Amino acid sequence: MPFEDGFELIKFALDDEDEQKMYLRWVVAYQSSISFTEFKNKVRQMSINDNRDAEDILASVEMLMSKTKFY
């Protein structure tokens, strides 16, 4: 298989997986308040505007996990 074809196939699979994850997230939390298309656009826009480095993201995750009680 040529490289370009393989790359396009992998990109398609990753994009589809992202779409499925967003759909599940929408169904669980946002279905009654916003359409899926609007939700998808907002999530993508937030991803584009997120310019934090890895250390800031890990610090945020660490803070959230310390506040969350797992039973």
mmCIF file as gemmi writes it, N, C-alpha and C atoms, coordinates in Angstrom:
data_model
loop_
_atom_site.group_PDB
_atom_site.id
_atom_site.type_symbol
_atom_site.label_atom_id
_atom_site.label_alt_id
_atom_site.label_comp_id
_atom_site.label_asym_id
_atom_site.label_entity_id
_atom_site.label_seq_id
_atom_site.pdbx_PDB_ins_code
_atom_site.Cartn_x
_atom_site.Cartn_y
_atom_site.Cartn_z
_atom_site.occupancy
_atom_site.B_iso_or_equiv
_atom_site.pdbx_formal_charge
_atom_site.auth_seq_id
_atom_site.auth_asym_id
_atom_site.pdbx_PDB_model_num
ATOM 1 N N . MET Axp A 1 ? 0.853 -1.171 0 1 0 ? 1 A 1
ATOM 2 C CA . MET Axp A 1 ? 0 0 0 1 0 ? 1 A 1
ATOM 3 C C . MET Axp A 1 ? 0.902 1.238 0 1 0 ? 1 A 1
ATOM 4 N N . PRO Axp A 2 ? 0.635 2.178 -0.88 1 0 ? 2 A 1
ATOM 5 C CA . PRO Axp A 2 ? 1.418 3.416 -0.893 1 0 ? 2 A 1
ATOM 6 C C . PRO Axp A 2 ? 1.26 4.186 0.425 1 0 ? 2 A 1
ATOM 7 N N . PHE Axp A 3 ? 2.3 4.91 0.771 1 0 ? 3 A 1
ATOM 8 C CA . PHE Axp A 3 ? 2.321 5.646 2.031 1 0 ? 3 A 1
ATOM 9 C C . PHE Axp A 3 ? 1.131 6.597 2.153 1 0 ? 3 A 1
ATOM 10 N N . GLU Axp A 4 ? 0.854 7.352 1.124 1 0 ? 4 A 1
ATOM 11 C CA . GLU Axp A 4 ? -0.233 8.337 1.168 1 0 ? 4 A 1
ATOM 12 C C . GLU Axp A 4 ? -1.58 7.672 1.432 1 0 ? 4 A 1
ATOM 13 N N . ASP Axp A 5 ? -1.821 6.54 0.789 1 0 ? 5 A 1
ATOM 14 C CA . ASP Axp A 5 ? -3.082 5.822 1.004 1 0 ? 5 A 1
ATOM 15 C C . ASP Axp A 5 ? -3.187 5.307 2.437 1 0 ? 5 A 1
ATOM 16 N N . GLY Axp A 6 ? -2.083 4.759 2.951 1 0 ? 6 A 1
ATOM 17 C CA . GLY Axp A 6 ? -2.068 4.271 4.328 1 0 ? 6 A 1
ATOM 18 C C . GLY Axp A 6 ? -2.278 5.401 5.323 1 0 ? 6 A 1
ATOM 19 N N . PHE Axp A 7 ? -1.643 6.531 5.057 1 0 ? 7 A 1
ATOM 20 C CA . PHE Axp A 7 ? -1.789 7.69 5.926 1 0 ? 7 A 1
ATOM 21 C C . PHE Axp A 7 ? -3.236 8.173 5.942 1 0 ? 7 A 1
ATOM 22 N N . GLU Axp A 8 ? -3.849 8.269 4.786 1 0 ? 8 A 1
ATOM 23 C CA . GLU Axp A 8 ? -5.251 8.705 4.695 1 0 ? 8 A 1
ATOM 24 C C . GLU Axp A 8 ? -6.177 7.738 5.424 1 0 ? 8 A 1
ATOM 25 N N . LEU Axp A 9 ? -5.901 6.447 5.317 1 0 ? 9 A 1
ATOM 26 C CA . LEU Axp A 9 ? -6.712 5.442 5.999 1 0 ? 9 A 1
ATOM 27 C C . LEU Axp A 9 ? -6.605 5.585 7.513 1 0 ? 9 A 1
ATOM 28 N N . ILE Axp A 10 ? -5.388 5.78 8.014 1 0 ? 10 A 1
ATOM 29 C CA . ILE Axp A 10 ? -5.186 5.96 9.453 1 0 ? 10 A 1
ATOM 30 C C . ILE Axp A 10 ? -5.833 7.253 9.925 1 0 ? 10 A 1
ATOM 31 N N . LYS Axp A 11 ? -5.683 8.33 9.163 1 0 ? 11 A 1
ATOM 32 C CA . LYS Axp A 11 ? -6.293 9.611 9.521 1 0 ? 11 A 1
ATOM 33 C C . LYS Axp A 11 ? -7.815 9.483 9.576 1 0 ? 11 A 1
ATOM 34 N N . PHE Axp A 12 ? -8.406 8.79 8.618 1 0 ? 12 A 1
ATOM 35 C CA . PHE Axp A 12 ? -9.85 8.576 8.604 1 0 ? 12 A 1
ATOM 36 C C . PHE Axp A 12 ? -10.292 7.815 9.855 1 0 ? 12 A 1
ATOM 37 N N . ALA Axp A 13 ? -9.543 6.776 10.216 1 0 ? 13 A 1
ATOM 38 C CA . ALA Axp A 13 ? -9.892 5.972 11.392 1 0 ? 13 A 1
ATOM 39 C C . ALA Axp A 13 ? -9.784 6.801 12.672 1 0 ? 13 A 1
ATOM 40 N N . LEU Axp A 14 ? -8.74 7.612 12.802 1 0 ? 14 A 1
ATOM 41 C CA . LEU Axp A 14 ? -8.583 8.45 13.989 1 0 ? 14 A 1
ATOM 42 C C . LEU Axp A 14 ? -9.674 9.518 14.075 1 0 ? 14 A 1
ATOM 43 N N . ASP Axp A 15 ? -10.006 10.129 12.947 1 0 ? 15 A 1
ATOM 44 C CA . ASP Axp A 15 ? -11.079 11.126 12.926 1 0 ? 15 A 1
ATOM 45 C C . ASP Axp A 15 ? -12.416 10.501 13.317 1 0 ? 15 A 1
ATOM 46 N N . ASP Axp A 16 ? -12.675 9.305 12.826 1 0 ? 16 A 1
ATOM 47 C CA . ASP Axp A 16 ? -13.918 8.613 13.16 1 0 ? 16 A 1
ATOM 48 C C . ASP Axp A 16 ? -13.966 8.26 14.644 1 0 ? 16 A 1
ATOM 49 N N . GLU Axp A 17 ? -12.839 7.832 15.192 1 0 ? 17 A 1
ATOM 50 C CA . GLU Axp A 17 ? -12.784 7.509 16.614 1 0 ? 17 A 1
ATOM 51 C C . GLU Axp A 17 ? -13.046 8.764 17.451 1 0 ? 17 A 1
ATOM 52 N N . ASP Axp A 18 ? -12.457 9.9 17.067 1 0 ? 18 A 1
ATOM 53 C CA . ASP Axp A 18 ? -12.707 11.157 17.775 1 0 ? 18 A 1
ATOM 54 C C . ASP Axp A 18 ? -14.18 11.535 17.718 1 0 ? 18 A 1
ATOM 55 N N . GLU Axp A 19 ? -14.782 11.367 16.552 1 0 ? 19 A 1
ATOM 56 C CA . GLU Axp A 19 ? -16.206 11.684 16.38 1 0 ? 19 A 1
ATOM 57 C C . GLU Axp A 19 ? -17.065 10.817 17.307 1 0 ? 19 A 1
ATOM 58 N N . GLN Axp A 20 ? -16.738 9.537 17.402 1 0 ? 20 A 1
ATOM 59 C CA . GLN Axp A 20 ? -17.503 8.634 18.263 1 0 ? 20 A 1
ATOM 60 C C . GLN Axp A 20 ? -17.36 9.013 19.737 1 0 ? 20 A 1
ATOM 61 N N . LYS Axp A 21 ? -16.151 9.391 20.149 1 0 ? 21 A 1
ATOM 62 C CA . LYS Axp A 21 ? -15.936 9.802 21.533 1 0 ? 21 A 1
ATOM 63 C C . LYS Axp A 21 ? -16.712 11.078 21.851 1 0 ? 21 A 1
ATOM 64 N N . MET Axp A 22 ? -16.692 12.036 20.913 1 0 ? 22 A 1
ATOM 65 C CA . MET Axp A 22 ? -17.453 13.266 21.123 1 0 ? 22 A 1
ATOM 66 C C . MET Axp A 22 ? -18.948 12.973 21.208 1 0 ? 22 A 1
ATOM 67 N N . TYR Axp A 23 ? -19.426 12.066 20.373 1 0 ? 23 A 1
ATOM 68 C CA . TYR Axp A 23 ? -20.845 11.721 20.383 1 0 ? 23 A 1
ATOM 69 C C . TYR Axp A 23 ? -21.244 11.117 21.725 1 0 ? 23 A 1
ATOM 70 N N . LEU Axp A 24 ? -20.437 10.203 22.251 1 0 ? 24 A 1
ATOM 71 C CA . LEU Axp A 24 ? -20.742 9.599 23.547 1 0 ? 24 A 1
ATOM 72 C C . LEU Axp A 24 ? -20.724 10.643 24.655 1 0 ? 24 A 1
ATOM 73 N N . ARG Axp A 25 ? -19.776 11.555 24.6 1 0 ? 25 A 1
ATOM 74 C CA . ARG Axp A 25 ? -19.702 12.634 25.591 1 0 ? 25 A 1
ATOM 75 C C . ARG Axp A 25 ? -20.951 13.517 25.502 1 0 ? 25 A 1
ATOM 76 N N . TRP Axp A 26 ? -21.385 13.802 24.288 1 0 ? 26 A 1
ATOM 77 C CA . TRP Axp A 26 ? -22.582 14.621 24.084 1 0 ? 26 A 1
ATOM 78 C C . TRP Axp A 26 ? -23.826 13.91 24.617 1 0 ? 26 A 1
ATOM 79 N N . VAL Axp A 27 ? -23.961 12.617 24.33 1 0 ? 27 A 1
ATOM 80 C CA . VAL Axp A 27 ? -25.138 11.85 24.761 1 0 ? 27 A 1
ATOM 81 C C . VAL Axp A 27 ? -25.231 11.825 26.279 1 0 ? 27 A 1
ATOM 82 N N . VAL Axp A 28 ? -24.115 11.663 26.948 1 0 ? 28 A 1
ATOM 83 C CA . VAL Axp A 28 ? -24.128 11.529 28.404 1 0 ? 28 A 1
ATOM 84 C C . VAL Axp A 28 ? -24.434 12.86 29.101 1 0 ? 28 A 1
ATOM 85 N N . ALA Axp A 29 ? -23.881 13.972 28.594 1 0 ? 29 A 1
ATOM 86 C CA . ALA Axp A 29 ? -23.98 15.199 29.375 1 0 ? 29 A 1
ATOM 87 C C . ALA Axp A 29 ? -24.722 16.359 28.719 1 0 ? 29 A 1
ATOM 88 N N . TYR Axp A 30 ? -24.746 16.439 27.412 1 0 ? 30 A 1
ATOM 89 C CA . TYR Axp A 30 ? -25.23 17.662 26.774 1 0 ? 30 A 1
ATOM 90 C C . TYR Axp A 30 ? -26.424 17.477 25.843 1 0 ? 30 A 1
ATOM 91 N N . GLN Axp A 31 ? -26.913 16.298 25.693 1 0 ? 31 A 1
ATOM 92 C CA . GLN Axp A 31 ? -27.941 15.99 24.697 1 0 ? 31 A 1
ATOM 93 C C . GLN Axp A 31 ? -29.181 16.868 24.838 1 0 ? 31 A 1
ATOM 94 N N . SER Axp A 32 ? -29.597 17.166 26.043 1 0 ? 32 A 1
ATOM 95 C CA . SER Axp A 32 ? -30.833 17.914 26.224 1 0 ? 32 A 1
ATOM 96 C C . SER Axp A 32 ? -30.649 19.42 26.104 1 0 ? 32 A 1
ATOM 97 N N . SER Axp A 33 ? -29.412 19.898 26.07 1 0 ? 33 A 1
ATOM 98 C CA . SER Axp A 33 ? -29.215 21.34 26.073 1 0 ? 33 A 1
ATOM 99 C C . SER Axp A 33 ? -28.606 21.917 24.8 1 0 ? 33 A 1
ATOM 100 N N . ILE Axp A 34 ? -28.006 21.094 23.95 1 0 ? 34 A 1
ATOM 101 C CA . ILE Axp A 34 ? -27.317 21.599 22.764 1 0 ? 34 A 1
ATOM 102 C C . ILE Axp A 34 ? -27.304 20.512 21.693 1 0 ? 34 A 1
ATOM 103 N N . SER Axp A 35 ? -27.327 20.921 20.437 1 0 ? 35 A 1
ATOM 104 C CA . SER Axp A 35 ? -27.281 19.918 19.367 1 0 ? 35 A 1
ATOM 105 C C . SER Axp A 35 ? -25.864 19.356 19.247 1 0 ? 35 A 1
ATOM 106 N N . PHE Axp A 36 ? -25.762 18.182 18.668 1 0 ? 36 A 1
ATOM 107 C CA . PHE Axp A 36 ? -24.455 17.537 18.526 1 0 ? 36 A 1
ATOM 108 C C . PHE Axp A 36 ? -23.52 18.372 17.665 1 0 ? 36 A 1
ATOM 109 N N . THR Axp A 37 ? -24.031 18.968 16.613 1 0 ? 37 A 1
ATOM 110 C CA . THR Axp A 37 ? -23.188 19.786 15.729 1 0 ? 37 A 1
ATOM 111 C C . THR Axp A 37 ? -22.616 20.985 16.481 1 0 ? 37 A 1
ATOM 112 N N . GLU Axp A 38 ? -23.448 21.658 17.272 1 0 ? 38 A 1
ATOM 113 C CA . GLU Axp A 38 ? -22.966 22.787 18.063 1 0 ? 38 A 1
ATOM 114 C C . GLU Axp A 38 ? -21.921 22.332 19.081 1 0 ? 38 A 1
ATOM 115 N N . PHE Axp A 39 ? -22.205 21.209 19.743 1 0 ? 39 A 1
ATOM 116 C CA . PHE Axp A 39 ? -21.273 20.675 20.73 1 0 ? 39 A 1
ATOM 117 C C . PHE Axp A 39 ? -19.929 20.351 20.082 1 0 ? 39 A 1
ATOM 118 N N . LYS Axp A 40 ? -19.982 19.692 18.933 1 0 ? 40 A 1
ATOM 119 C CA . LYS Axp A 40 ? -18.763 19.307 18.226 1 0 ? 40 A 1
ATOM 120 C C . LYS Axp A 40 ? -17.941 20.544 17.848 1 0 ? 40 A 1
ATOM 121 N N . ASN Axp A 41 ? -18.602 21.581 17.365 1 0 ? 41 A 1
ATOM 122 C CA . ASN Axp A 41 ? -17.899 22.81 16.989 1 0 ? 41 A 1
ATOM 123 C C . ASN Axp A 41 ? -17.259 23.488 18.195 1 0 ? 41 A 1
ATOM 124 N N . LYS Axp A 42 ? -17.975 23.5 19.335 1 0 ? 42 A 1
ATOM 125 C CA . LYS Axp A 42 ? -17.418 24.105 20.545 1 0 ? 42 A 1
ATOM 126 C C . LYS Axp A 42 ? -16.198 23.333 21.043 1 0 ? 42 A 1
ATOM 127 N N . VAL Axp A 43 ? -16.275 22.014 21.021 1 0 ? 43 A 1
ATOM 128 C CA . VAL Axp A 43 ? -15.146 21.201 21.484 1 0 ? 43 A 1
ATOM 129 C C . VAL Axp A 43 ? -13.936 21.418 20.586 1 0 ? 43 A 1
ATOM 130 N N . ARG Axp A 44 ? -14.142 21.444 19.306 1 0 ? 44 A 1
ATOM 131 C CA . ARG Axp A 44 ? -13.026 21.672 18.379 1 0 ? 44 A 1
ATOM 132 C C . ARG Axp A 44 ? -12.436 23.063 18.559 1 0 ? 44 A 1
ATOM 133 N N . GLN Axp A 45 ? -13.274 24.055 18.786 1 0 ? 45 A 1
ATOM 134 C CA . GLN Axp A 45 ? -12.786 25.42 18.994 1 0 ? 45 A 1
ATOM 135 C C . GLN Axp A 45 ? -11.969 25.503 20.278 1 0 ? 45 A 1
ATOM 136 N N . MET Axp A 46 ? -12.425 24.828 21.341 1 0 ? 46 A 1
ATOM 137 C CA . MET Axp A 46 ? -11.675 24.821 22.592 1 0 ? 46 A 1
ATOM 138 C C . MET Axp A 46 ? -10.32 24.166 22.398 1 0 ? 46 A 1
ATOM 139 N N . SER Axp A 47 ? -10.249 23.111 21.597 1 0 ? 47 A 1
ATOM 140 C CA . SER Axp A 47 ? -8.986 22.424 21.347 1 0 ? 47 A 1
ATOM 141 C C . SER Axp A 47 ? -8.009 23.321 20.612 1 0 ? 47 A 1
ATOM 142 N N . ILE Axp A 48 ? -8.519 24.108 19.685 1 0 ? 48 A 1
ATOM 143 C CA . ILE Axp A 48 ? -7.668 25.006 18.915 1 0 ? 48 A 1
ATOM 144 C C . ILE Axp A 48 ? -7.099 26.107 19.806 1 0 ? 48 A 1
ATOM 145 N N . ASN Axp A 49 ? -7.906 26.613 20.737 1 0 ? 49 A 1
ATOM 146 C CA . ASN Axp A 49 ? -7.493 27.726 21.587 1 0 ? 49 A 1
ATOM 147 C C . ASN Axp A 49 ? -6.671 27.302 22.797 1 0 ? 49 A 1
ATOM 148 N N . ASP Axp A 50 ? -6.518 26.023 23.047 1 0 ? 50 A 1
ATOM 149 C CA . ASP Axp A 50 ? -5.775 25.539 24.203 1 0 ? 50 A 1
ATOM 150 C C . ASP Axp A 50 ? -4.288 25.527 23.866 1 0 ? 50 A 1
ATOM 151 N N . ASN Axp A 51 ? -3.546 26.473 24.413 1 0 ? 51 A 1
ATOM 152 C CA . ASN Axp A 51 ? -2.118 26.549 24.123 1 0 ? 51 A 1
ATOM 153 C C . ASN Axp A 51 ? -1.277 26.308 25.378 1 0 ? 51 A 1
ATOM 154 N N . ARG Axp A 52 ? -1.827 25.556 26.33 1 0 ? 52 A 1
ATOM 155 C CA . ARG Axp A 52 ? -1.08 25.238 27.541 1 0 ? 52 A 1
ATOM 156 C C . ARG Axp A 52 ? 0.006 24.212 27.223 1 0 ? 52 A 1
ATOM 157 N N . ASP Axp A 53 ? 1.084 24.266 27.987 1 0 ? 53 A 1
ATOM 158 C CA . ASP Axp A 53 ? 2.124 23.259 27.801 1 0 ? 53 A 1
ATOM 159 C C . ASP Axp A 53 ? 1.791 22.035 28.662 1 0 ? 53 A 1
ATOM 160 N N . ALA Axp A 54 ? 2.568 20.987 28.499 1 0 ? 54 A 1
ATOM 161 C CA . ALA Axp A 54 ? 2.289 19.71 29.16 1 0 ? 54 A 1
ATOM 162 C C . ALA Axp A 54 ? 2.298 19.844 30.677 1 0 ? 54 A 1
ATOM 163 N N . GLU Axp A 55 ? 3.204 20.658 31.224 1 0 ? 55 A 1
ATOM 164 C CA . GLU Axp A 55 ? 3.289 20.807 32.676 1 0 ? 55 A 1
ATOM 165 C C . GLU Axp A 55 ? 2.016 21.437 33.249 1 0 ? 55 A 1
ATOM 166 N N . ASP Axp A 56 ? 1.467 22.44 32.557 1 0 ? 56 A 1
ATOM 167 C CA . ASP Axp A 56 ? 0.234 23.08 33.02 1 0 ? 56 A 1
ATOM 168 C C . ASP Axp A 56 ? -0.942 22.116 32.969 1 0 ? 56 A 1
ATOM 169 N N . ILE Axp A 57 ? -1.015 21.325 31.92 1 0 ? 57 A 1
ATOM 170 C CA . ILE Axp A 57 ? -2.097 20.353 31.794 1 0 ? 57 A 1
ATOM 171 C C . ILE Axp A 57 ? -2.001 19.301 32.892 1 0 ? 57 A 1
ATOM 172 N N . LEU Axp A 58 ? -0.796 18.804 33.133 1 0 ? 58 A 1
ATOM 173 C CA . LEU Axp A 58 ? -0.621 17.801 34.19 1 0 ? 58 A 1
ATOM 174 C C . LEU Axp A 58 ? -0.935 18.37 35.564 1 0 ? 58 A 1
ATOM 175 N N . ALA Axp A 59 ? -0.595 19.634 35.797 1 0 ? 59 A 1
ATOM 176 C CA . ALA Axp A 59 ? -0.918 20.268 37.076 1 0 ? 59 A 1
ATOM 177 C C . ALA Axp A 59 ? -2.437 20.369 37.247 1 0 ? 59 A 1
ATOM 178 N N . SER Axp A 60 ? -3.144 20.695 36.18 1 0 ? 60 A 1
ATOM 179 C CA . SER Axp A 60 ? -4.605 20.772 36.238 1 0 ? 60 A 1
ATOM 180 C C . SER Axp A 60 ? -5.21 19.408 36.528 1 0 ? 60 A 1
ATOM 181 N N . VAL Axp A 61 ? -4.704 18.389 35.873 1 0 ? 61 A 1
ATOM 182 C CA . VAL Axp A 61 ? -5.202 17.029 36.089 1 0 ? 61 A 1
ATOM 183 C C . VAL Axp A 61 ? -4.939 16.589 37.518 1 0 ? 61 A 1
ATOM 184 N N . GLU Axp A 62 ? -3.743 16.894 38.009 1 0 ? 62 A 1
ATOM 185 C CA . GLU Axp A 62 ? -3.394 16.526 39.378 1 0 ? 62 A 1
ATOM 186 C C . GLU Axp A 62 ? -4.326 17.2 40.385 1 0 ? 62 A 1
ATOM 187 N N . MET Axp A 63 ? -4.643 18.478 40.157 1 0 ? 63 A 1
ATOM 188 C CA . MET Axp A 63 ? -5.54 19.2 41.042 1 0 ? 63 A 1
ATOM 189 C C . MET Axp A 63 ? -6.942 18.574 41.01 1 0 ? 63 A 1
ATOM 190 N N . LEU Axp A 64 ? -7.437 18.262 39.818 1 0 ? 64 A 1
ATOM 191 C CA . LEU Axp A 64 ? -8.758 17.651 39.696 1 0 ? 64 A 1
ATOM 192 C C . LEU Axp A 64 ? -8.815 16.298 40.382 1 0 ? 64 A 1
ATOM 193 N N . MET Axp A 65 ? -7.761 15.511 40.217 1 0 ? 65 A 1
ATOM 194 C CA . MET Axp A 65 ? -7.752 14.181 40.831 1 0 ? 65 A 1
ATOM 195 C C . MET Axp A 65 ? -7.675 14.269 42.347 1 0 ? 65 A 1
ATOM 196 N N . SER Axp A 66 ? -6.999 15.282 42.863 1 0 ? 66 A 1
ATOM 197 C CA . SER Axp A 66 ? -6.915 15.413 44.318 1 0 ? 66 A 1
ATOM 198 C C . SER Axp A 66 ? -8.26 15.816 44.91 1 0 ? 66 A 1
ATOM 199 N N . LYS Axp A 67 ? -9.09 16.515 44.129 1 0 ? 67 A 1
ATOM 200 C CA . LYS Axp A 67 ? -10.416 16.933 44.594 1 0 ? 67 A 1
ATOM 201 C C . LYS Axp A 67 ? -11.463 15.855 44.427 1 0 ? 67 A 1
ATOM 202 N N . THR Axp A 68 ? -11.193 14.854 43.613 1 0 ? 68 A 1
ATOM 203 C CA . THR Axp A 68 ? -12.16 13.812 43.316 1 0 ? 68 A 1
ATOM 204 C C . THR Axp A 68 ? -11.953 12.649 44.271 1 0 ? 68 A 1
ATOM 205 N N . LYS Axp A 69 ? -13.034 12.199 44.855 1 0 ? 69 A 1
ATOM 206 C CA . LYS Axp A 69 ? -12.969 11.044 45.745 1 0 ? 69 A 1
ATOM 207 C C . LYS Axp A 69 ? -13.473 9.823 44.986 1 0 ? 69 A 1
ATOM 208 N N . PHE Axp A 70 ? -12.641 8.82 44.909 1 0 ? 70 A 1
ATOM 209 C CA . PHE Axp A 70 ? -13.02 7.584 44.243 1 0 ? 70 A 1
ATOM 210 C C . PHE Axp A 70 ? -13.501 6.59 45.281 1 0 ? 70 A 1
ATOM 211 N N . TYR Axp A 71 ? -14.695 6.062 45.107 1 0 ? 71 A 1
ATOM 212 C CA . TYR Axp A 71 ? -15.259 5.126 46.059 1 0 ? 71 A 1
ATOM 213 C C . TYR Axp A 71 ? -15.273 3.746 45.478 1 0 ? 71 A 1
